[in-house]
Amino acid sequence: MTTSIMAVIAAMAEVATAPPVDGTLVKPRQPVITLSRDYGSGGDVIATRLAQRLGVPLYDEQLLKEIARRLDDDPAVVKVLDEGIGRAKDMWLYRLLSGKDINHDTYRDTLIKVVMSLGRLGGVIIGRGAHVILSEGCALLVRIAGTPEVCARRMAEQGHGSFEEQLKHAHEVNHRRGKFVWETFHSRLSEASQFD
């Protein structure tokens, strides 16, 4: 853990738990933080540490499980929908055999409902366009970014594969995440004005 990551966590924790401007001491509602991240940028580590420091839940895989529960479907199917629009379009055979019409629109609507519910409870919500869904709410919208080269080098140094493999993977994952947010919410992850 580098000092810069700890400084980021401390700053986000301070903003999320700041007392009201008028100085009255009321018990703060649990903070809500959405965290969008590039592959290899350390966003997952920051999200975990931030949730621990604030004493709030971390929603990543749990978010997918809740969507699967609400759709009454297999979490593996929901994961395919979550991982990319192009792959989701190939699910026609699953729909034909199962008789369930789980498509991208159904997934999006359920995702919005789940994220809105979590926004009322508080916690750190990782990715999935939560920053768009909660943009009008009282949430801290955070983006952790890094160049693909720096992120790939970090992942390679941590033993996840060669630099070249990680660079290719970083481009693929970042593209897939950006495509998901664009095709789901018509929003670009590269627009810094969408984040605090």
C-alpha positions in Angstrom: 0.0 0.0 0.0 1.6 3.3 -1.0 1.3 6.5 0.8 -0.6 8.1 -2.1 -3.4 5.5 -2.0 -3.7 6.0 1.8 -3.9 9.7 1.2 -6.7 9.2 -1.3 -8.6 6.9 1.2 -8.2 9.5 4.0 -9.4 12.3 1.8 -12.5 10.4 0.6 -13.3 9.3 4.2 -13.1 12.9 5.4 -15.4 14.2 2.6 -17.9 11.3 3.1 -18.2 11.8 6.9 -17.9 15.6 7.1 -20.4 17.2 9.6 -23.1 19.6 8.3 -22.0 23.1 7.3 -23.9 24.8 10.1 -21.8 22.9 12.7 -24.7 21.0 14.3 -23.7 17.5 15.3 -26.1 15.0 14.0 -25.4 11.4 13.4 -24.4 11.2 9.8 -26.2 8.9 7.5 -23.9 6.2 6.1 -21.9 7.6 3.3 -22.6 6.5 -0.3 -19.5 6.4 -2.6 -19.5 5.1 -6.2 -16.1 4.1 -7.4 -15.3 3.6 -11.0 -11.8 2.4 -11.9 -9.5 1.4 -14.7 -8.1 -2.1 -14.8 -4.9 -2.2 -12.6 -5.4 1.3 -11.2 -5.7 0.0 -7.6 -9.4 1.0 -7.5 -10.4 -2.4 -5.9 -7.9 -2.0 -3.1 -9.0 1.6 -2.5 -12.6 0.6 -2.4 -11.9 -2.2 0.0 -9.8 0.0 2.3 -12.3 2.8 2.1 -15.3 0.6 3.1 -13.2 -0.8 6.0 -12.2 2.7 7.2 -15.8 4.0 7.0 -17.3 0.8 8.4 -19.7 0.5 5.5 -20.5 -2.4 3.1 -18.6 -2.9 -0.1 -20.8 -3.8 -3.1 -19.2 -5.5 -6.0 -20.0 -9.2 -6.4 -22.8 -8.7 -3.9 -24.5 -6.3 -6.3 -24.5 -9.0 -9.0 -26.0 -11.6 -6.6 -28.8 -9.2 -5.6 -29.6 -8.5 -9.3 -29.6 -12.3 -9.9 -31.9 -12.8 -6.9 -34.4 -10.1 -8.2 -34.3 -11.6 -11.7 -34.7 -15.1 -10.2 -31.9 -16.3 -12.4 -28.5 -17.9 -12.3 -25.7 -15.4 -11.1 -23.6 -16.8 -14.0 -26.2 -15.5 -16.5 -26.2 -12.1 -14.8 -22.4 -12.0 -15.0 -22.5 -12.5 -18.7 -24.9 -9.6 -19.0 -22.7 -7.6 -16.7 -19.5 -8.2 -18.6 -20.6 -6.9 -21.9 -23.3 -6.0 -24.3 -21.9 -8.0 -27.2 -21.8 -11.2 -25.3 -25.3 -10.6 -23.9 -26.7 -10.4 -27.4 -25.5 -14.0 -27.9 -27.8 -15.3 -25.1 -30.7 -16.0 -27.4 -30.1 -19.7 -27.1 -30.2 -19.5 -23.3 -33.5 -17.5 -23.5 -34.9 -20.1 -26.0 -34.1 -23.1 -23.7 -34.9 -21.5 -20.4 -38.0 -19.6 -21.4 -36.7 -16.6 -19.5 -36.4 -13.2 -21.2 -33.3 -11.9 -19.4 -31.9 -9.3 -21.8 -29.9 -6.1 -21.5 -32.9 -3.9 -20.9 -34.2 -6.1 -18.1 -30.7 -6.2 -16.6 -30.4 -2.4 -16.8 -33.7 -1.8 -15.1 -32.9 -4.2 -12.3 -29.4 -2.7 -11.9 -30.9 0.8 -11.5 -33.3 -0.4 -8.9 -30.6 -2.3 -6.9 -28.1 0.6 -7.0 -30.9 3.1 -6.0 -31.7 0.8 -3.0 -28.1 0.5 -2.0 -27.8 4.3 -2.3 -30.4 4.6 0.4 -28.5 2.1 2.7 -25.0 3.5 2.2 -21.7 1.9 1.2 -19.1 1.8 -1.5 -20.5 0.7 -4.8 -17.9 -0.5 -7.4 -18.5 0.3 -11.1 -21.5 -0.7 -13.2 -22.4 2.9 -13.9 -23.4 3.6 -10.3 -22.0 7.1 -10.7 -24.6 7.8 -13.4 -27.5 6.2 -11.5 -26.7 8.1 -8.3 -25.6 11.4 -10.0 -28.6 13.2 -8.7 -28.4 11.7 -5.2 -26.2 12.4 -2.3 -23.2 10.3 -3.2 -19.5 10.9 -3.6 -18.7 9.9 -7.2 -15.1 8.8 -7.5 -13.0 7.7 -10.6 -9.6 6.0 -10.2 -7.8 6.1 -13.5 -4.3 5.3 -14.8 -2.7 5.0 -18.2 -2.9 1.4 -19.5 0.9 1.2 -19.5 1.3 2.1 -15.9 -1.5 -0.1 -14.8 -0.2 -3.0 -16.9 3.2 -2.6 -15.4 1.7 -2.6 -11.8 -0.2 -5.8 -12.6 2.8 -7.5 -14.1 5.0 -6.6 -11.1 2.3 -8.2 -8.9 2.7 -11.4 -10.8 -0.5 -11.4 -12.9 1.4 -12.1 -16.2 3.7 -10.4 -18.6 3.6 -6.7 -19.3 2.4 -7.3 -22.8 -0.4 -9.6 -21.6 -1.5 -7.1 -19.0 -1.4 -4.2 -21.4 -3.7 -6.1 -23.8 -5.9 -7.1 -20.9 -6.1 -3.5 -19.6 -7.2 -2.2 -23.0 -9.8 -4.9 -23.3 -11.3 -4.5 -19.8 -11.3 -0.7 -20.0 -12.9 -0.8 -23.4 -15.6 -3.3 -22.2 -16.3 -1.2 -19.1 -16.6 2.0 -21.2 -18.8 0.3 -23.8 -21.1 -1.0 -21.0 -21.5 2.4 -19.5 -22.0 4.0 -22.9 -24.5 1.5 -24.2 -26.4 1.3 -20.9 -26.5 5.0 -19.9 -25.1 7.0 -22.9 -22.4 8.3 -20.7 -18.6 8.2 -21.1 -16.2 7.1 -18.4 -13.7 9.6 -19.8 -15.9 12.6 -18.9 -14.2 13.9 -15.7 -17.1 16.3 -15.0 -19.3 13.3 -14.1 -17.1 12.6 -11.0 -16.4 14.5 -7.8 
